[in-house]
Amino acid sequence: MIVGVLREAAAGERRVALVPASVPFLAKSGLDVVVEKGAGEAAGYPDAEYAAKGASLAPRDEVINKAAVLLQVDGPGTVQDADLSGLRKGQALIGMQDPLGNPEGAKAMAAAGLTAFSMEMVPRITRAQSMDVLSSMATVAGYQAVLEAAAHLPRLFPMLMTAAGTLAPTKVFVVGVGVAGLQAIATAKRLGAVVEAYDVRPAVKDQVVSVGAKFVEFDLETGDSEDKGGYAKEQSDDFIRRQQEQMQAVVARNDVVITTAAIPGRKSPVLVTEAMVEAMAPGSVVVDLAAERGGNCELTCKNEVVTAHGVTILGPTDLVSRKPYHASQMFSKNTETFLKSLVKDGELALDMEDEVVAGTLLCRDGEVVHPRLCEMLGLPVPAKPATPDTPDTPEGE
């Protein structure tokens, strides 16, 4: 079976779905890899490295024509690029498809007769940790968020004792302590900042302390703050209002605020109001990692740098692509592990009793089969999806 690696179609995307080091491991599972020419260049992986590891190189159209399985970071469900109409019925797609934010993308892939898997939907179970692209990419985003804050802040992060006097350390407040938040805390600490953090889930307090930050606690009822997957749940308007009231003093005393609170498929909760920004010292910085879904800061503008009340507010959505080499390395390992779990004797053999397969499969045989997406699209929810057919392979391949 041939696995194709496509150059990314999304604007500004510099990652690649599979790095050269993963090619031999797929070969051991009976898979041949064909890579679109130049697919890895932006991430720091030239064509020669793929060829040295045993991959074939070909133009985009040839990759699409040959491959039974196509790998992309941002799949057609996310960008719905022109390739969708050129894909083959039964062809399998593996990548990030943004199904909860764009369920119509899954519907379009189903209409094209594709078998599509969404890497964002990998369940949070022990066996699937090595497939968890959300955690991998959040690691990069949390790290890069601190670097962006440091670049825009008109002061140094560490305390320095010099002949010219003592420089006080920067104070950083991280809101939302998932993978991105923990990495942001750790990175800010390494740069010498004094860090405090808050999360609606009190269970993360030990994690915050373990990476050297102070955990901020508010007088709020948080017993129902976490879903069974470990993600923060959406809270009521009254809860958010009381949270904002208590958070204002904390925001005001910090030089940098990094927000990471996002709920899959939902608008990001507004946690940092304009009044909080106004209370911050001039020159302070807010980095909003939830900008793609509206932002945690009331003044965030997606993909823009805004200055308000003397405070710089960053709303980037491409932080991960700013470190494409290692982001691609981690994404590739996640994808490699996921794909190998689907393969038996060199072919796709999908076990719908496997919760990883059932949790990530969006569509097959012309139908959307993921129960949550069916509900979002108003489609009948399948009682128990049948095992999808193995993707067709062109004659002679």
ChimeraX attribute file (.defattr): number of C-alpha atoms within 10 A of each C-alpha:
attribute: neighborCount
match mode: 1-to-1
recipient: residues
	/A:1	23
	/A:2	21
	/A:3	24
	/A:4	30
	/A:5	29
	/A:6	27
	/A:7	25
	/A:8	23
	/A:9	18
	/A:10	15
	/A:11	8
	/A:12	11
	/A:13	18
	/A:14	25
	/A:15	31
	/A:16	30
	/A:17	30
	/A:18	29
	/A:19	28
	/A:20	23
	/A:21	16
	/A:22	18
	/A:23	23
	/A:24	17
	/A:25	15
	/A:26	19
	/A:27	17
	/A:28	11
	/A:29	17
	/A:30	17
	/A:31	19
	/A:32	19
	/A:33	28
	/A:34	27
	/A:35	30
	/A:36	21
	/A:37	20
	/A:38	19
	/A:39	27
	/A:40	28
	/A:41	15
	/A:42	18
	/A:43	22
	/A:44	16
	/A:45	21
	/A:46	16
	/A:47	19
	/A:48	13
	/A:49	14
	/A:50	25
	/A:51	16
	/A:52	12
	/A:53	17
	/A:54	16
	/A:55	22
	/A:56	17
	/A:57	21
	/A:58	18
	/A:59	15
	/A:60	19
	/A:61	13
	/A:62	14
	/A:63	24
	/A:64	24
	/A:65	15
	/A:66	21
	/A:67	27
	/A:68	24
	/A:69	26
	/A:70	25
	/A:71	26
	/A:72	24
	/A:73	28
	/A:74	25
	/A:75	29
	/A:76	25
	/A:77	27
	/A:78	21
	/A:79	18
	/A:80	19
	/A:81	14
	/A:82	10
	/A:83	13
	/A:84	16
	/A:85	11
	/A:86	11
	/A:87	20
	/A:88	21
	/A:89	18
	/A:90	23
	/A:91	23
	/A:92	24
	/A:93	26
	/A:94	24
	/A:95	23
	/A:96	24
	/A:97	28
	/A:98	23
	/A:99	26
	/A:100	17
	/A:101	15
	/A:102	16
	/A:103	21
	/A:104	18
	/A:105	21
	/A:106	34
	/A:107	22
	/A:108	20
	/A:109	26
	/A:110	22
	/A:111	16
	/A:112	21
	/A:113	20
	/A:114	26
	/A:115	28
	/A:116	28
	/A:117	27
	/A:118	24
	/A:119	28
	/A:120	20
	/A:121	23
	/A:122	22
	/A:123	19
	/A:124	16
	/A:125	12
	/A:126	7
	/A:127	9
	/A:128	15
	/A:129	15
	/A:130	18
	/A:131	26
	/A:132	23
	/A:133	24
	/A:134	17
	/A:135	19
	/A:136	23
	/A:137	20
	/A:138	23
	/A:139	21
	/A:140	23
	/A:141	28
	/A:142	28
	/A:143	22
	/A:144	22
	/A:145	28
	/A:146	23
	/A:147	16
	/A:148	16
	/A:149	24
	/A:150	18
	/A:151	12
	/A:152	17
	/A:153	19
	/A:154	13
	/A:155	15
	/A:156	16
	/A:157	24
	/A:158	18
	/A:159	15
	/A:160	14
	/A:161	10
	/A:162	8
	/A:163	6
	/A:164	7
	/A:165	8
	/A:166	10
	/A:167	14
	/A:168	15
	/A:169	18
	/A:170	23
	/A:171	20
	/A:172	29
	/A:173	30
	/A:174	31
	/A:175	24
	/A:176	22
	/A:177	25
	/A:178	24
	/A:179	19
	/A:180	28
	/A:181	29
	/A:182	24
	/A:183	22
	/A:184	31
	/A:185	31
	/A:186	22
	/A:187	19
	/A:188	30
	/A:189	21
	/A:190	13
	/A:191	18
	/A:192	17
	/A:193	24
	/A:194	22
	/A:195	25
	/A:196	21
	/A:197	26
	/A:198	24
	/A:199	24
	/A:200	23
	/A:201	19
	/A:202	16
	/A:203	12
	/A:204	17
	/A:205	18
	/A:206	12
	/A:207	14
	/A:208	25
	/A:209	14
	/A:210	12
	/A:211	15
	/A:212	16
	/A:213	25
	/A:214	18
	/A:215	21
	/A:216	17
	/A:217	14
	/A:218	16
	/A:219	8
	/A:220	12
	/A:221	9
	/A:222	15
	/A:223	9
	/A:224	12
	/A:225	17
	/A:226	16
	/A:227	10
	/A:228	8
	/A:229	10
	/A:230	11
	/A:231	16
	/A:232	21
	/A:233	17
	/A:234	19
	/A:235	13
	/A:236	9
	/A:237	10
	/A:238	9
	/A:239	13
	/A:240	15
	/A:241	13
	/A:242	13
	/A:243	17
	/A:244	17
	/A:245	14
	/A:246	14
	/A:247	20
	/A:248	18
	/A:249	13
	/A:250	16
	/A:251	24
	/A:252	19
	/A:253	15
	/A:254	20
	/A:255	25
	/A:256	32
	/A:257	29
	/A:258	29
	/A:259	30
	/A:260	27
	/A:261	26
	/A:262	24
	/A:263	15
	/A:264	17
	/A:265	13
	/A:266	12
	/A:267	17
	/A:268	21
	/A:269	21
	/A:270	19
	/A:271	21
	/A:272	25
	/A:273	17
	/A:274	14
	/A:275	12
	/A:276	19
	/A:277	26
	/A:278	14
	/A:279	15
	/A:280	24
	/A:281	17
	/A:282	15
	/A:283	16
	/A:284	26
	/A:285	28
	/A:286	33
	/A:287	27
	/A:288	28
	/A:289	32
	/A:290	25
	/A:291	25
	/A:292	19
	/A:293	18
	/A:294	21
	/A:295	27
	/A:296	27
	/A:297	28
	/A:298	17
	/A:299	22
	/A:300	28
	/A:301	18
	/A:302	19
	/A:303	13
	/A:304	13
	/A:305	15
	/A:306	16
	/A:307	16
	/A:308	13
	/A:309	15
	/A:310	15
	/A:311	21
	/A:312	22
	/A:313	27
	/A:314	27
	/A:315	25
	/A:316	23
	/A:317	17
	/A:318	17
	/A:319	19
	/A:320	25
	/A:321	22
	/A:322	17
	/A:323	17
	/A:324	22
	/A:325	20
	/A:326	19
	/A:327	24
	/A:328	26
	/A:329	22
	/A:330	24
	/A:331	27
	/A:332	26
	/A:333	21
	/A:334	22
	/A:335	25
	/A:336	21
	/A:337	18
	/A:338	20
	/A:339	18
	/A:340	18
	/A:341	17
	/A:342	16
	/A:343	17
	/A:344	12
	/A:345	10
	/A:346	17
	/A:347	17
	/A:348	20
	/A:349	16
	/A:350	19
	/A:351	15
	/A:352	16
	/A:353	12
	/A:354	10
	/A:355	14
	/A:356	22
	/A:357	21
	/A:358	22
	/A:359	19
	/A:360	19
	/A:361	27
	/A:362	30
	/A:363	27
	/A:364	29
	/A:365	16
	/A:366	17
	/A:367	21
	/A:368	28
	/A:369	25
	/A:370	21
	/A:371	20
	/A:372	17
	/A:373	22
	/A:374	20
	/A:375	11
	/A:376	13
	/A:377	14
	/A:378	9
	/A:379	14
	/A:380	12
	/A:381	15
	/A:382	13
	/A:383	8
	/A:384	11
	/A:385	16
	/A:386	13
	/A:387	14
	/A:388	17
	/A:389	14
	/A:390	16
	/A:391	22
	/A:392	15
	/A:393	17
	/A:394	13
	/A:395	6
	/A:396	5
	/A:397	9
